[in-house]
Amino acid sequence: MQESTTSKAGDFSVRQCRPDDIPSVINVNAVTLPEHYSDYFYYEILKDFPSTFLLAEDQAKVVGYVMCRIEYGLSMTRKFGLAKKGHVISIAVLEEYRNRGIGTALIKQALEEIRKVSGKECYLEVRTTNRGAIELYERLGFKTGSTLHGYYKDGESAFTMAMPL
């Protein structure tokens, strides 16, 4: 998969992450999000779910990423039943590259990759105060589910959001 996308601010590409990209992904995470993972966690997700660990580049610079895994469990979009579902673990775009369609492109490509492995739905957690991200997810078809009180390490709550595929 090598997808080129034209954004409002110029060209960027979305592609699968490779092991040598992980330090750049960790940097994007460190400067954009308060949640951080161990280096090992990134490598494990990449090893186990390579098709749904994507990054965005602008002239060979990593400017964003989305990291997903495939899970089996109770459906979040139907009242009853089990589902194979994608879980957006983390998504981030460098501040200076936001509002250019990069986050949208990353999520759309991740959803396509989840569909390819027969995923029937996708879900994520988002800070209740992250209005911009919530609006992006709603535009893409995600619906707000439950509130996870005190979900984040700093005590902030999260909404679960999910959509059928």
Rosetta constraint file for C-alpha pairs under 8 A:
AtomPair CA 1 CA 15 HARMONIC 6.31 0.50
AtomPair CA 1 CA 16 HARMONIC 7.04 0.50
AtomPair CA 2 CA 13 HARMONIC 7.55 0.50
AtomPair CA 2 CA 14 HARMONIC 6.65 0.50
AtomPair CA 2 CA 15 HARMONIC 5.23 0.50
AtomPair CA 2 CA 16 HARMONIC 7.74 0.50
AtomPair CA 3 CA 13 HARMONIC 5.93 0.50
AtomPair CA 3 CA 14 HARMONIC 5.43 0.50
AtomPair CA 3 CA 15 HARMONIC 6.33 0.50
AtomPair CA 4 CA 11 HARMONIC 7.49 0.50
AtomPair CA 4 CA 12 HARMONIC 6.36 0.50
AtomPair CA 4 CA 13 HARMONIC 4.39 0.50
AtomPair CA 4 CA 14 HARMONIC 6.26 0.50
AtomPair CA 5 CA 11 HARMONIC 6.23 0.50
AtomPair CA 5 CA 12 HARMONIC 5.75 0.50
AtomPair CA 5 CA 13 HARMONIC 5.65 0.50
AtomPair CA 5 CA 14 HARMONIC 7.35 0.50
AtomPair CA 5 CA 105 HARMONIC 7.61 0.50
AtomPair CA 6 CA 10 HARMONIC 5.94 0.50
AtomPair CA 6 CA 11 HARMONIC 4.68 0.50
AtomPair CA 6 CA 12 HARMONIC 6.36 0.50
AtomPair CA 7 CA 11 HARMONIC 5.83 0.50
AtomPair CA 7 CA 12 HARMONIC 7.02 0.50
AtomPair CA 7 CA 100 HARMONIC 5.46 0.50
AtomPair CA 7 CA 101 HARMONIC 5.79 0.50
AtomPair CA 7 CA 102 HARMONIC 7.37 0.50
AtomPair CA 8 CA 100 HARMONIC 5.37 0.50
AtomPair CA 8 CA 101 HARMONIC 7.27 0.50
AtomPair CA 9 CA 100 HARMONIC 6.00 0.50
AtomPair CA 11 CA 58 HARMONIC 6.81 0.50
AtomPair CA 12 CA 56 HARMONIC 6.60 0.50
AtomPair CA 12 CA 57 HARMONIC 5.50 0.50
AtomPair CA 12 CA 58 HARMONIC 4.72 0.50
AtomPair CA 12 CA 59 HARMONIC 7.20 0.50
AtomPair CA 12 CA 102 HARMONIC 7.79 0.50
AtomPair CA 13 CA 56 HARMONIC 5.48 0.50
AtomPair CA 13 CA 57 HARMONIC 5.29 0.50
AtomPair CA 13 CA 58 HARMONIC 6.72 0.50
AtomPair CA 14 CA 54 HARMONIC 6.69 0.50
AtomPair CA 14 CA 55 HARMONIC 5.57 0.50
AtomPair CA 14 CA 56 HARMONIC 4.46 0.50
AtomPair CA 14 CA 57 HARMONIC 6.48 0.50
AtomPair CA 14 CA 105 HARMONIC 7.45 0.50
AtomPair CA 14 CA 106 HARMONIC 6.76 0.50
AtomPair CA 14 CA 109 HARMONIC 7.99 0.50
AtomPair CA 15 CA 54 HARMONIC 5.53 0.50
AtomPair CA 15 CA 55 HARMONIC 5.65 0.50
AtomPair CA 15 CA 56 HARMONIC 6.63 0.50
AtomPair CA 16 CA 50 HARMONIC 6.88 0.50
AtomPair CA 16 CA 51 HARMONIC 6.29 0.50
AtomPair CA 16 CA 52 HARMONIC 7.38 0.50
AtomPair CA 16 CA 53 HARMONIC 5.95 0.50
AtomPair CA 16 CA 54 HARMONIC 4.41 0.50
AtomPair CA 16 CA 55 HARMONIC 6.21 0.50
AtomPair CA 17 CA 21 HARMONIC 6.15 0.50
AtomPair CA 17 CA 22 HARMONIC 7.55 0.50
AtomPair CA 17 CA 46 HARMONIC 7.32 0.50
AtomPair CA 17 CA 50 HARMONIC 7.12 0.50
AtomPair CA 17 CA 53 HARMONIC 5.74 0.50
AtomPair CA 17 CA 54 HARMONIC 5.12 0.50
AtomPair CA 17 CA 55 HARMONIC 5.79 0.50
AtomPair CA 18 CA 22 HARMONIC 7.08 0.50
AtomPair CA 18 CA 46 HARMONIC 7.57 0.50
AtomPair CA 19 CA 43 HARMONIC 6.87 0.50
AtomPair CA 19 CA 46 HARMONIC 7.44 0.50
AtomPair CA 21 CA 25 HARMONIC 6.32 0.50
AtomPair CA 21 CA 62 HARMONIC 7.98 0.50
AtomPair CA 22 CA 26 HARMONIC 6.05 0.50
AtomPair CA 22 CA 39 HARMONIC 7.99 0.50
AtomPair CA 22 CA 42 HARMONIC 6.92 0.50
AtomPair CA 22 CA 43 HARMONIC 7.23 0.50
AtomPair CA 23 CA 27 HARMONIC 6.25 0.50
AtomPair CA 24 CA 28 HARMONIC 6.34 0.50
AtomPair CA 24 CA 62 HARMONIC 6.24 0.50
AtomPair CA 25 CA 29 HARMONIC 6.27 0.50
AtomPair CA 25 CA 55 HARMONIC 7.84 0.50
AtomPair CA 25 CA 62 HARMONIC 7.01 0.50
AtomPair CA 25 CA 64 HARMONIC 7.33 0.50
AtomPair CA 25 CA 65 HARMONIC 6.66 0.50
AtomPair CA 26 CA 30 HARMONIC 6.05 0.50
AtomPair CA 26 CA 39 HARMONIC 7.49 0.50
AtomPair CA 27 CA 31 HARMONIC 6.29 0.50
AtomPair CA 28 CA 32 HARMONIC 6.11 0.50
AtomPair CA 28 CA 62 HARMONIC 7.73 0.50
AtomPair CA 28 CA 63 HARMONIC 6.89 0.50
AtomPair CA 28 CA 64 HARMONIC 6.54 0.50
AtomPair CA 28 CA 65 HARMONIC 7.92 0.50
AtomPair CA 28 CA 92 HARMONIC 6.87 0.50
AtomPair CA 28 CA 93 HARMONIC 7.02 0.50
AtomPair CA 28 CA 94 HARMONIC 6.26 0.50
AtomPair CA 29 CA 33 HARMONIC 5.50 0.50
AtomPair CA 29 CA 35 HARMONIC 7.79 0.50
AtomPair CA 29 CA 36 HARMONIC 6.82 0.50
AtomPair CA 29 CA 92 HARMONIC 6.41 0.50
AtomPair CA 30 CA 34 HARMONIC 7.33 0.50
AtomPair CA 30 CA 36 HARMONIC 6.68 0.50
AtomPair CA 31 CA 94 HARMONIC 7.56 0.50
AtomPair CA 32 CA 92 HARMONIC 6.58 0.50
AtomPair CA 32 CA 93 HARMONIC 7.22 0.50
AtomPair CA 32 CA 94 HARMONIC 6.32 0.50
AtomPair CA 32 CA 95 HARMONIC 7.10 0.50
AtomPair CA 33 CA 92 HARMONIC 7.28 0.50
AtomPair CA 35 CA 152 HARMONIC 7.90 0.50
AtomPair CA 35 CA 153 HARMONIC 7.80 0.50
AtomPair CA 37 CA 41 HARMONIC 6.25 0.50
AtomPair CA 37 CA 42 HARMONIC 7.34 0.50
AtomPair CA 38 CA 42 HARMONIC 7.09 0.50
AtomPair CA 39 CA 43 HARMONIC 6.66 0.50
AtomPair CA 40 CA 44 HARMONIC 6.10 0.50
AtomPair CA 41 CA 45 HARMONIC 6.20 0.50
AtomPair CA 42 CA 46 HARMONIC 6.16 0.50
AtomPair CA 43 CA 47 HARMONIC 6.06 0.50
AtomPair CA 44 CA 48 HARMONIC 6.05 0.50
AtomPair CA 45 CA 49 HARMONIC 5.56 0.50
AtomPair CA 45 CA 50 HARMONIC 7.22 0.50
AtomPair CA 45 CA 53 HARMONIC 7.51 0.50
AtomPair CA 45 CA 67 HARMONIC 7.52 0.50
AtomPair CA 45 CA 68 HARMONIC 7.65 0.50
AtomPair CA 45 CA 69 HARMONIC 6.93 0.50
AtomPair CA 46 CA 50 HARMONIC 4.71 0.50
AtomPair CA 46 CA 53 HARMONIC 6.13 0.50
AtomPair CA 48 CA 69 HARMONIC 7.88 0.50
AtomPair CA 49 CA 53 HARMONIC 6.61 0.50
AtomPair CA 49 CA 68 HARMONIC 7.22 0.50
AtomPair CA 49 CA 69 HARMONIC 5.76 0.50
AtomPair CA 49 CA 70 HARMONIC 7.28 0.50
AtomPair CA 51 CA 113 HARMONIC 6.25 0.50
AtomPair CA 52 CA 66 HARMONIC 7.63 0.50
AtomPair CA 52 CA 67 HARMONIC 6.33 0.50
AtomPair CA 52 CA 68 HARMONIC 5.29 0.50
AtomPair CA 52 CA 69 HARMONIC 6.70 0.50
AtomPair CA 52 CA 110 HARMONIC 5.43 0.50
AtomPair CA 52 CA 113 HARMONIC 5.96 0.50
AtomPair CA 52 CA 114 HARMONIC 6.85 0.50
AtomPair CA 53 CA 65 HARMONIC 7.43 0.50
AtomPair CA 53 CA 66 HARMONIC 5.85 0.50
AtomPair CA 53 CA 67 HARMONIC 4.45 0.50
AtomPair CA 53 CA 68 HARMONIC 5.87 0.50
AtomPair CA 53 CA 110 HARMONIC 7.63 0.50
AtomPair CA 54 CA 65 HARMONIC 5.55 0.50
AtomPair CA 54 CA 66 HARMONIC 5.34 0.50
AtomPair CA 54 CA 67 HARMONIC 6.46 0.50
AtomPair CA 54 CA 106 HARMONIC 6.87 0.50
AtomPair CA 54 CA 110 HARMONIC 7.18 0.50
AtomPair CA 55 CA 62 HARMONIC 6.76 0.50
AtomPair CA 55 CA 63 HARMONIC 7.60 0.50
AtomPair CA 55 CA 64 HARMONIC 5.60 0.50
AtomPair CA 55 CA 65 HARMONIC 3.98 0.50
AtomPair CA 55 CA 66 HARMONIC 6.29 0.50
AtomPair CA 55 CA 106 HARMONIC 7.14 0.50
AtomPair CA 56 CA 62 HARMONIC 5.83 0.50
AtomPair CA 56 CA 63 HARMONIC 5.67 0.50
AtomPair CA 56 CA 64 HARMONIC 4.99 0.50
AtomPair CA 56 CA 65 HARMONIC 5.89 0.50
AtomPair CA 56 CA 102 HARMONIC 6.97 0.50
AtomPair CA 56 CA 106 HARMONIC 7.11 0.50
AtomPair CA 57 CA 61 HARMONIC 5.11 0.50
AtomPair CA 57 CA 62 HARMONIC 4.49 0.50
AtomPair CA 57 CA 63 HARMONIC 5.49 0.50
AtomPair CA 57 CA 64 HARMONIC 7.13 0.50
AtomPair CA 58 CA 62 HARMONIC 6.63 0.50
AtomPair CA 58 CA 63 HARMONIC 6.59 0.50
AtomPair CA 63 CA 93 HARMONIC 5.77 0.50
AtomPair CA 63 CA 94 HARMONIC 5.48 0.50
AtomPair CA 63 CA 97 HARMONIC 6.87 0.50
AtomPair CA 64 CA 91 HARMONIC 7.41 0.50
AtomPair CA 64 CA 92 HARMONIC 5.34 0.50
AtomPair CA 64 CA 93 HARMONIC 4.00 0.50
AtomPair CA 64 CA 94 HARMONIC 6.10 0.50
AtomPair CA 64 CA 102 HARMONIC 7.41 0.50
AtomPair CA 64 CA 103 HARMONIC 7.53 0.50
AtomPair CA 65 CA 90 HARMONIC 7.94 0.50
AtomPair CA 65 CA 91 HARMONIC 5.61 0.50
AtomPair CA 65 CA 92 HARMONIC 5.67 0.50
AtomPair CA 65 CA 93 HARMONIC 6.65 0.50
AtomPair CA 65 CA 106 HARMONIC 6.93 0.50
AtomPair CA 66 CA 88 HARMONIC 7.18 0.50
AtomPair CA 66 CA 89 HARMONIC 7.72 0.50
AtomPair CA 66 CA 90 HARMONIC 5.76 0.50
AtomPair CA 66 CA 91 HARMONIC 4.23 0.50
AtomPair CA 66 CA 92 HARMONIC 6.70 0.50
AtomPair CA 66 CA 106 HARMONIC 6.21 0.50
AtomPair CA 66 CA 107 HARMONIC 7.04 0.50
AtomPair CA 66 CA 110 HARMONIC 7.42 0.50
AtomPair CA 67 CA 88 HARMONIC 6.10 0.50
AtomPair CA 67 CA 89 HARMONIC 5.61 0.50
AtomPair CA 67 CA 90 HARMONIC 5.27 0.50
AtomPair CA 67 CA 91 HARMONIC 6.33 0.50
AtomPair CA 68 CA 86 HARMONIC 6.48 0.50
AtomPair CA 68 CA 87 HARMONIC 5.32 0.50
AtomPair CA 68 CA 88 HARMONIC 4.42 0.50
AtomPair CA 68 CA 89 HARMONIC 5.26 0.50
AtomPair CA 68 CA 90 HARMONIC 7.10 0.50
AtomPair CA 68 CA 110 HARMONIC 7.49 0.50
AtomPair CA 69 CA 86 HARMONIC 5.75 0.50
AtomPair CA 69 CA 87 HARMONIC 5.36 0.50
AtomPair CA 69 CA 88 HARMONIC 6.84 0.50
AtomPair CA 69 CA 89 HARMONIC 7.17 0.50
AtomPair CA 70 CA 84 HARMONIC 7.02 0.50
AtomPair CA 70 CA 85 HARMONIC 5.69 0.50
AtomPair CA 70 CA 86 HARMONIC 4.62 0.50
AtomPair CA 70 CA 87 HARMONIC 6.23 0.50
AtomPair CA 70 CA 114 HARMONIC 7.46 0.50
AtomPair CA 70 CA 119 HARMONIC 7.55 0.50
AtomPair CA 71 CA 84 HARMONIC 5.82 0.50
AtomPair CA 71 CA 85 HARMONIC 5.34 0.50
AtomPair CA 71 CA 86 HARMONIC 6.20 0.50
AtomPair CA 71 CA 87 HARMONIC 7.02 0.50
AtomPair CA 72 CA 82 HARMONIC 6.99 0.50
AtomPair CA 72 CA 83 HARMONIC 5.67 0.50
AtomPair CA 72 CA 84 HARMONIC 4.56 0.50
AtomPair CA 72 CA 85 HARMONIC 6.14 0.50
AtomPair CA 73 CA 82 HARMONIC 5.20 0.50
AtomPair CA 73 CA 83 HARMONIC 5.59 0.50
AtomPair CA 73 CA 84 HARMONIC 6.77 0.50
AtomPair CA 73 CA 85 HARMONIC 7.69 0.50
AtomPair CA 74 CA 80 HARMONIC 7.42 0.50
AtomPair CA 74 CA 81 HARMONIC 5.93 0.50
AtomPair CA 74 CA 82 HARMONIC 4.42 0.50
AtomPair CA 74 CA 83 HARMONIC 6.02 0.50
AtomPair CA 75 CA 79 HARMONIC 7.25 0.50
AtomPair CA 75 CA 80 HARMONIC 6.71 0.50
AtomPair CA 75 CA 81 HARMONIC 5.81 0.50
AtomPair CA 75 CA 82 HARMONIC 5.15 0.50
AtomPair CA 75 CA 83 HARMONIC 5.11 0.50
AtomPair CA 75 CA 85 HARMONIC 7.97 0.50
AtomPair CA 75 CA 121 HARMONIC 7.86 0.50
AtomPair CA 76 CA 121 HARMONIC 7.77 0.50
AtomPair CA 76 CA 123 HARMONIC 7.54 0.50
AtomPair CA 76 CA 162 HARMONIC 6.38 0.50
AtomPair CA 76 CA 163 HARMONIC 7.94 0.50
AtomPair CA 77 CA 121 HARMONIC 7.19 0.50
AtomPair CA 77 CA 162 HARMONIC 6.51 0.50
AtomPair CA 77 CA 163 HARMONIC 6.29 0.50
AtomPair CA 77 CA 164 HARMONIC 6.15 0.50
AtomPair CA 83 CA 119 HARMONIC 7.69 0.50
AtomPair CA 83 CA 120 HARMONIC 6.39 0.50
AtomPair CA 83 CA 121 HARMONIC 7.35 0.50
AtomPair CA 84 CA 118 HARMONIC 7.21 0.50
AtomPair CA 84 CA 119 HARMONIC 5.00 0.50
AtomPair CA 84 CA 120 HARMONIC 5.76 0.50
AtomPair CA 84 CA 121 HARMONIC 7.05 0.50
AtomPair CA 85 CA 114 HARMONIC 7.59 0.50
AtomPair CA 85 CA 119 HARMONIC 4.89 0.50
AtomPair CA 85 CA 120 HARMONIC 5.67 0.50
AtomPair CA 85 CA 121 HARMONIC 4.82 0.50
AtomPair CA 85 CA 122 HARMONIC 5.23 0.50
AtomPair CA 85 CA 123 HARMONIC 7.41 0.50
AtomPair CA 86 CA 111 HARMONIC 7.83 0.50
AtomPair CA 86 CA 114 HARMONIC 5.98 0.50
AtomPair CA 86 CA 119 HARMONIC 6.31 0.50
AtomPair CA 86 CA 121 HARMONIC 6.33 0.50
AtomPair CA 86 CA 122 HARMONIC 4.42 0.50
AtomPair CA 86 CA 123 HARMONIC 6.33 0.50
AtomPair CA 87 CA 122 HARMONIC 5.76 0.50
AtomPair CA 87 CA 123 HARMONIC 5.12 0.50
AtomPair CA 87 CA 124 HARMONIC 5.69 0.50
AtomPair CA 88 CA 122 HARMONIC 7.40 0.50
AtomPair CA 88 CA 123 HARMONIC 6.29 0.50
AtomPair CA 88 CA 124 HARMONIC 5.00 0.50
AtomPair CA 88 CA 125 HARMONIC 7.75 0.50
AtomPair CA 89 CA 124 HARMONIC 6.69 0.50
AtomPair CA 89 CA 125 HARMONIC 7.81 0.50
AtomPair CA 91 CA 103 HARMONIC 7.70 0.50
AtomPair CA 92 CA 103 HARMONIC 7.42 0.50
AtomPair CA 93 CA 97 HARMONIC 6.50 0.50
AtomPair CA 93 CA 98 HARMONIC 6.24 0.50
AtomPair CA 93 CA 102 HARMONIC 7.29 0.50
AtomPair CA 93 CA 103 HARMONIC 6.57 0.50
AtomPair CA 94 CA 98 HARMONIC 6.57 0.50
AtomPair CA 97 CA 102 HARMONIC 7.58 0.50
AtomPair CA 98 CA 102 HARMONIC 6.98 0.50
AtomPair CA 98 CA 103 HARMONIC 7.54 0.50
AtomPair CA 101 CA 105 HARMONIC 6.08 0.50
AtomPair CA 102 CA 106 HARMONIC 6.14 0.50
AtomPair CA 103 CA 107 HARMONIC 6.22 0.50
AtomPair CA 104 CA 108 HARMONIC 6.03 0.50
AtomPair CA 104 CA 136 HARMONIC 7.25 0.50
AtomPair CA 104 CA 140 HARMONIC 7.81 0.50
AtomPair CA 105 CA 109 HARMONIC 6.09 0.50
AtomPair CA 106 CA 110 HARMONIC 6.11 0.50
AtomPair CA 107 CA 111 HARMONIC 6.09 0.50
AtomPair CA 108 CA 112 HARMONIC 6.29 0.50
AtomPair CA 108 CA 140 HARMONIC 7.93 0.50
AtomPair CA 109 CA 113 HARMONIC 6.24 0.50
AtomPair CA 110 CA 114 HARMONIC 6.17 0.50
AtomPair CA 111 CA 115 HARMONIC 6.21 0.50
AtomPair CA 111 CA 122 HARMONIC 7.40 0.50
AtomPair CA 111 CA 165 HARMONIC 7.65 0.50
AtomPair CA 112 CA 116 HARMONIC 6.32 0.50
AtomPair CA 113 CA 117 HARMONIC 6.76 0.50
AtomPair CA 114 CA 118 HARMONIC 6.65 0.50
AtomPair CA 114 CA 119 HARMONIC 5.15 0.50
AtomPair CA 114 CA 122 HARMONIC 7.93 0.50
AtomPair CA 115 CA 119 HARMONIC 4.89 0.50
AtomPair CA 115 CA 120 HARMONIC 6.87 0.50
AtomPair CA 115 CA 165 HARMONIC 6.72 0.50
AtomPair CA 119 CA 165 HARMONIC 7.06 0.50
AtomPair CA 120 CA 164 HARMONIC 5.99 0.50
AtomPair CA 120 CA 165 HARMONIC 5.02 0.50
AtomPair CA 121 CA 162 HARMONIC 7.06 0.50
AtomPair CA 121 CA 163 HARMONIC 5.57 0.50
AtomPair CA 121 CA 164 HARMONIC 4.12 0.50
AtomPair CA 121 CA 165 HARMONIC 4.79 0.50
AtomPair CA 122 CA 162 HARMONIC 5.52 0.50
AtomPair CA 122 CA 163 HARMONIC 5.52 0.50
AtomPair CA 122 CA 164 HARMONIC 6.48 0.50
AtomPair CA 122 CA 165 HARMONIC 7.05 0.50
AtomPair CA 123 CA 142 HARMONIC 7.82 0.50
AtomPair CA 123 CA 160 HARMONIC 6.94 0.50
AtomPair CA 123 CA 161 HARMONIC 5.47 0.50
AtomPair CA 123 CA 162 HARMONIC 4.06 0.50
AtomPair CA 123 CA 163 HARMONIC 6.52 0.50
AtomPair CA 124 CA 160 HARMONIC 5.73 0.50
AtomPair CA 124 CA 161 HARMONIC 5.46 0.50
AtomPair CA 124 CA 162 HARMONIC 6.52 0.50
AtomPair CA 125 CA 158 HARMONIC 5.90 0.50
AtomPair CA 125 CA 159 HARMONIC 5.60 0.50
AtomPair CA 125 CA 160 HARMONIC 4.58 0.50
AtomPair CA 125 CA 161 HARMONIC 6.28 0.50
AtomPair CA 126 CA 130 HARMONIC 6.92 0.50
AtomPair CA 126 CA 133 HARMONIC 7.44 0.50
AtomPair CA 126 CA 134 HARMONIC 7.10 0.50
AtomPair CA 126 CA 158 HARMONIC 5.13 0.50
AtomPair CA 126 CA 159 HARMONIC 5.42 0.50
AtomPair CA 126 CA 160 HARMONIC 6.60 0.50
AtomPair CA 126 CA 161 HARMONIC 7.61 0.50
AtomPair CA 127 CA 156 HARMONIC 6.97 0.50
AtomPair CA 127 CA 157 HARMONIC 6.04 0.50
AtomPair CA 127 CA 158 HARMONIC 4.35 0.50
AtomPair CA 127 CA 159 HARMONIC 6.37 0.50
AtomPair CA 128 CA 156 HARMONIC 7.69 0.50
AtomPair CA 128 CA 157 HARMONIC 5.96 0.50
AtomPair CA 128 CA 158 HARMONIC 5.04 0.50
AtomPair CA 128 CA 159 HARMONIC 5.80 0.50
AtomPair CA 130 CA 134 HARMONIC 6.28 0.50
AtomPair CA 131 CA 135 HARMONIC 6.11 0.50
AtomPair CA 132 CA 136 HARMONIC 6.28 0.50
AtomPair CA 133 CA 137 HARMONIC 6.18 0.50
AtomPair CA 134 CA 138 HARMONIC 6.13 0.50
AtomPair CA 135 CA 139 HARMONIC 6.17 0.50
AtomPair CA 136 CA 140 HARMONIC 6.43 0.50
AtomPair CA 137 CA 141 HARMONIC 6.45 0.50
AtomPair CA 137 CA 142 HARMONIC 5.32 0.50
AtomPair CA 137 CA 143 HARMONIC 7.89 0.50
AtomPair CA 137 CA 161 HARMONIC 7.90 0.50
AtomPair CA 138 CA 142 HARMONIC 4.86 0.50
AtomPair CA 138 CA 143 HARMONIC 6.22 0.50
AtomPair CA 141 CA 163 HARMONIC 6.13 0.50
AtomPair CA 142 CA 161 HARMONIC 5.67 0.50
AtomPair CA 142 CA 162 HARMONIC 4.96 0.50
AtomPair CA 142 CA 163 HARMONIC 4.65 0.50
AtomPair CA 143 CA 161 HARMONIC 5.20 0.50
AtomPair CA 143 CA 162 HARMONIC 5.47 0.50
AtomPair CA 143 CA 163 HARMONIC 6.26 0.50
AtomPair CA 144 CA 159 HARMONIC 6.45 0.50
AtomPair CA 144 CA 160 HARMONIC 5.94 0.50
AtomPair CA 144 CA 161 HARMONIC 4.37 0.50
AtomPair CA 144 CA 162 HARMONIC 6.73 0.50
AtomPair CA 145 CA 159 HARMONIC 6.59 0.50
AtomPair CA 145 CA 160 HARMONIC 5.18 0.50
AtomPair CA 145 CA 161 HARMONIC 5.43 0.50
AtomPair CA 145 CA 162 HARMONIC 7.10 0.50
AtomPair CA 146 CA 159 HARMONIC 5.79 0.50
AtomPair CA 146 CA 160 HARMONIC 5.49 0.50
AtomPair CA 146 CA 161 HARMONIC 7.83 0.50
AtomPair CA 147 CA 157 HARMONIC 6.86 0.50
AtomPair CA 147 CA 158 HARMONIC 5.71 0.50
AtomPair CA 147 CA 159 HARMONIC 4.53 0.50
AtomPair CA 147 CA 160 HARMONIC 6.38 0.50
AtomPair CA 148 CA 157 HARMONIC 5.53 0.50
AtomPair CA 148 CA 158 HARMONIC 5.06 0.50
AtomPair CA 148 CA 159 HARMONIC 6.06 0.50
AtomPair CA 148 CA 160 HARMONIC 7.32 0.50
AtomPair CA 149 CA 155 HARMONIC 7.84 0.50
AtomPair CA 149 CA 156 HARMONIC 7.09 0.50
AtomPair CA 149 CA 157 HARMONIC 4.43 0.50
AtomPair CA 149 CA 158 HARMONIC 6.55 0.50
AtomPair CA 150 CA 154 HARMONIC 7.73 0.50
AtomPair CA 150 CA 155 HARMONIC 4.33 0.50
AtomPair CA 150 CA 156 HARMONIC 5.00 0.50
AtomPair CA 150 CA 157 HARMONIC 4.56 0.50
AtomPair CA 150 CA 158 HARMONIC 7.46 0.50
AtomPair CA 151 CA 155 HARMONIC 6.37 0.50
AtomPair CA 151 CA 156 HARMONIC 6.20 0.50
AtomPair CA 151 CA 157 HARMONIC 5.04 0.50
AtomPair CA 151 CA 158 HARMONIC 5.87 0.50
AtomPair CA 152 CA 156 HARMONIC 5.33 0.50
AtomPair CA 152 CA 157 HARMONIC 6.36 0.50
AtomPair CA 152 CA 158 HARMONIC 7.34 0.50
